[in-house]
């Protein structure tokens, strides 16, 4: 079993920045791909950014140039640096990790961007 705990969410004004963290614990050996998803009220959960174990990244178009995903494999921690935040970025952000083809989810952290 793997536990994922997100932190770093909060309330920020348009144009502001936040840094999300996701700490993995438990049976973390073999963590492969990790990613951030988000879900806004009334909308489906969507992939925001993903990163492979060797650092290859991908982003949804709406956050390219503003968000940066990174990971520290030694600390089993995933990060999401979010800059130039917009009201449409408001959502619950979830951490996801894939180990041996099994996906695990964190409990989510709320990000609210005020206009």
C-alpha positions in Angstrom: 0.0 0.0 0.0 1.0 3.6 -0.7 -0.2 6.7 1.0 -0.1 10.1 -0.7 -0.5 13.3 1.2 -0.8 16.6 -0.6 -0.1 20.0 1.0 0.4 23.6 -0.1 -3.1 24.5 -1.3 -4.9 27.7 -0.3 -6.4 30.9 -1.3 -4.5 33.2 -3.6 -5.2 36.2 -5.8 -5.1 36.2 -9.6 -1.5 36.3 -10.7 -0.2 34.8 -7.5 1.7 31.6 -6.9 1.4 28.4 -4.9 3.6 25.3 -4.6 1.9 22.0 -4.0 3.7 19.0 -2.5 2.8 15.3 -2.4 4.6 13.1 0.0 4.5 9.3 -0.7 4.9 6.8 2.1 4.5 3.0 2.5 5.5 0.6 -0.2 7.1 3.3 -2.4 9.7 1.1 -4.1 9.1 1.1 -7.8 7.0 4.3 -8.1 6.9 5.0 -11.8 4.9 7.8 -13.2 3.5 10.5 -10.9 1.0 13.2 -11.8 -1.2 16.1 -10.6 -4.9 16.1 -11.5 -7.6 18.6 -10.6 -11.3 18.7 -10.3 -13.4 21.8 -10.4 -17.0 21.8 -9.1 -19.3 20.2 -11.7 -16.5 19.2 -13.9 -14.6 16.0 -14.5 -11.2 15.3 -13.0 -8.5 16.3 -15.5 -4.8 15.7 -15.8 -2.8 18.8 -15.1 0.8 17.5 -15.4 2.7 14.3 -15.3 6.3 13.2 -14.8 8.0 9.9 -15.4 10.6 8.5 -13.1 13.4 9.8 -15.2 11.9 13.3 -15.5 10.0 13.4 -18.7 7.1 15.8 -18.3 3.8 16.6 -20.0 1.2 19.3 -19.3 -2.3 20.2 -20.2 -2.3 23.1 -22.7 -4.0 25.5 -20.3 -1.1 25.4 -17.8 1.9 25.3 -20.1 4.3 28.1 -19.3 2.8 28.7 -15.9 3.0 25.4 -14.0 6.1 23.2 -13.4 6.0 19.7 -12.2 9.0 18.1 -10.5 9.9 15.2 -8.2 12.5 14.2 -5.7 12.8 10.4 -6.0 15.1 10.2 -2.9 12.3 11.9 -0.9 9.4 10.2 -2.7 7.9 13.7 -3.1 6.1 15.3 -6.0 5.8 19.0 -6.5 3.8 21.4 -8.6 4.9 25.0 -8.8 2.0 27.1 -10.0 2.6 30.7 -11.2 0.4 33.3 -12.8 -2.7 31.6 -11.3 -6.1 32.3 -12.8 -9.6 31.9 -11.4 -10.1 29.0 -13.8 -7.3 27.2 -11.9 -9.6 26.9 -8.9 -10.1 23.2 -8.1 -9.2 20.4 -5.8 -5.8 19.2 -6.8 -5.0 15.5 -6.5 -1.7 13.6 -6.5 -1.5 10.4 -8.4 1.3 7.7 -8.4 1.6 4.6 -10.4 3.4 1.5 -9.0 3.4 -1.8 -10.8 0.5 -0.6 -13.0 -1.6 0.3 -9.9 -2.7 3.9 -9.4 -2.9 5.5 -6.0 -4.5 8.8 -5.1 -4.1 11.4 -2.4 -7.0 13.0 -0.6 -6.7 16.3 -2.5 -5.8 19.9 -1.6 -8.0 22.9 -2.4 -6.7 25.7 -4.5 -8.8 28.8 -4.8 -7.9 31.7 -7.0 -9.8 34.9 -6.4 -10.4 37.5 -9.1 
